[in-house]
């Protein structure tokens, strides 16, 4: 079920005319929660005002995703104009909460990626439209981390120390930029559980661009990895592929390693 969490108690009461606008909007749109032409059960949550008119987010009170098979269903953002509701945006997810802001609240939208990991997006109102300000992955135990971290080497150096934590269905992805002919290697690996370190070209995830940096005895293991083409590459650190699915859900294991590009 889609769930909406208000940032604070709101004293805003929508007029009958505004409620009628919302029902008219819903009656004229394809519905993923009911038969076409019917009005799904919903709740309208005020999130601010624009030009003196209320702006609301619509929450479906049924389980649309189970009915239509979609990964997420929309939260519609409507400006109520006393005649016809105008849709000024949509965000997709299974849960949504707000953070007070002016003129419109900031929206925090979460969508499930798997049983253990969700995608969390932060949307802010800027220059007349909602913009995605950030996107993080969220583990079931509350652990939060970026989806991708760009590695920046200090001036005059060619190595960087990477630190993080590993767990079931949880690792880290790092973005590096390298020139053709440079050599990429991993050393000084320390981890509370066996780990894998792989590299793949950012715009080509086929097996032709994939290699293990650690451990090197795997198939596709290469030490060092010689960059075949200049550009962006992703270095992926995760639990060893032979035990990753067997890790218990809750523990997280710290790791550190040195990544060099020369």
N, C-alpha and C positions, 0 to 999 in steps of 0.2 A: 504494500500500500504506500502511496505517496504520502510523505509526512512533512508538514510545515511547522516550524518552530518560530514563534514570534520573539523578537529581541526584547520586547517589553510590552506591558499591558497597554492596549490602545483604546482610547475613548471615542474613536471615530465611528459614527453610525451612518451607514449608507442610506440615502433616501430611497423611496419607492421607485422613483424615476431611474436612479442609478442601478438599482437591482434589476429593473426591467431591461436596461441597456445590456447588462451582463447576460441575461437569459436570451435576449435577441442575438447577441454575438454567438453564443454557444449553439443556438438552434440553426444557424446558417453556416456552420463549419463541419467538416467530416469529423465524426467522433470515433475514437478508438475504445470507448468504454460502453457504448450502447449502440442501438440500431441507428442508422443514418436518419437525421431529422428529429431525433429526440434530444432532450437536454439531460446531460449526465449530472449526477449529484456532485456538488462542488461547494467550496467555501471561498469567499473573496477576502483577502487580507490587505488592508491599506498599507502602503509603504511610503507615502508622501504626497506632495501636490506639485503640479506644474501648471502655471498660469491660472492658479486658483481652482484647479480641477483635481479631484482625487485620482490617484494612481493606485491600482490594486494588482495583486498577484493572485491568479486562480489556482486553487488546489483541487484536484479530483478526489472524491471521497470513496471511490471504488478502487479496484486493482487493475488499472488499464494495461500494465505491462504483461500481466499474466494472460490477458485476453487477446492482445494483438501480437504478442511475441517479441515486441521491441525491447532493446536493452534499456531504454529510458523513454519516458513520455514527457511532453512539454509542460512547463509552468508558463501560462500566458500572462504577459504584462500589459494591462489595459489602462488607457487614460479615459476617464468617464467625462463625456462632453455634454450631458443633459439631453442628448438626442441619440447619438450613435457612439458606442464604445469603439475607440481606436486602439488597435494593437500596436504597441511601440517596441515590442521585443519578446523574445522567448528564451528560456534557459531549459536545459534538459537534465533530468536526474530523478532520483528516487526520494531524496530528502532535501529540504531547503530551510535555511534559517536566515535571519536578517541581523545586520548590525546598524544601529541608528546612524544616519548621515543625512545631509541636506544637499539638494532638494529631495533626493530619493535614497532610500536605504541601500546599503551594500548587501549583496546577495551571496551567500555561501551555499553552493550546490554540491551535493555528493551523489555519485553514481557508482554502483557496484561493478568492479572489474572481475572479481572472483569471490569465493567464499571468505577469503582472507584479506583481500586488498580492494580499496575503493579509490576512485578519482575524486579529488576535492578541488573545486574551482571557486575563485573569488571574483565576483563581477561588481564593477563600480560604474556609477552614472557619470559620464564625462562628455561634454560637448554635444548634448542632445541624444546620447545613445549609451546603452550598457556595453562596457568593454570588459573582456576577460583580463583581469590584472595579474592573476597568477594561477598556476595549476600544480597541485602536489598529489602524491600518492599517500594514502592513509591506511595503515594496518589495523586489523580488528582490535588490537590492544591499545590503540591510540597513537602509535608511532607514526610520525609524519616526516616526509622527506621529499625533495624534488625528484621529478622523473629523470632528469638529466642534469649533470654538473659539468660545466666547462672547466677543464684543467688549464691553469695559467702558470707558466714557469717563470720564476724570478729571473730578472735580467742577469745574463751571464751564466745561467745554469741550464742543464738539459735533463734534470730529474726532479720529480715531485713526490712528496710523501702523501699517500692516500689512506684515509682512515674511515671506517664505517662499522656497521653491524650487519650480521647475516642471520637469517632465520628461514623458516618454512615459507617458500614463495616470496622471499625477500632478499634483495641484493642491491647493488648500486651500478648505475651506468654513468660513464664519464665520456665527455666529448673532447677529443684532441685534434689538432691540425698538424699535418706533417707533409713533408715534401718527398717526392719520389726518390728512392734510394736510401732514405733514412732508416735507421734500425731501431725497432721498438722492443724493449725487454722489461721483464719484471724481476725484482730481487728483494731480499730482506723480507720475505713473506712471514707474517705472524698471524695466527688465527686460532680462535677457540674451537673451530670445527674445520675439517678439510674443505678447501675451496677451489674453485676454477676461476681463471682469468682468461677471457677471450677477447679478440679484436675483430671488428667487422667494419667494412666501409659504410659510412652513414647512409649513402644513397644506393647501396647494393647489399642486401642481406642474404644473397645467395651463398651457397657453400663455396663458390669460387673465391669469395672475398673474406671468408671466415677462417680463423686460425686460433688455436689455443696458445696463449703466452705462458700459461702455468696450469697444471704441470705439463711438461713438454713430451711426456711419453704417450699422451693420448694420440689417437688418429687426428690428423690435421695439426699436430703440435709442431711449433716452429720456434726456435730460439737462436738468435733473435728473429723477429718478424721484419722483413724488408718491405718497406712501403712500395707498392707497385705503381701507384698513381697519386699525385699530389691532391690533397683535399682533406675532408673531415672524416674522422674515424671514431667509432664508439668502442670503448673498453668496458667490458661487462664483468663485474665481480659478483659471484654467487656461490651458494653451497655446492659442493662437488656433485656432479650430475648423477653419480652412482648412489648418493645418500640423501640428496636434497629432499626427495619426497618422503623420506623416512624420519626426518627431523621432527621432534615433538613441536606442537604449535606455539607454545609460549616462550621458551627461552630464546634469547638473542645473543649472538656470539660476536664479540669485537674482533676486528681484523685491522692490520696495517700492512702496507707494502710500498715499495719504491718503484715508480714507473719512470723509465728513461727513454728519451728519443734523441738519438745522436746521428 
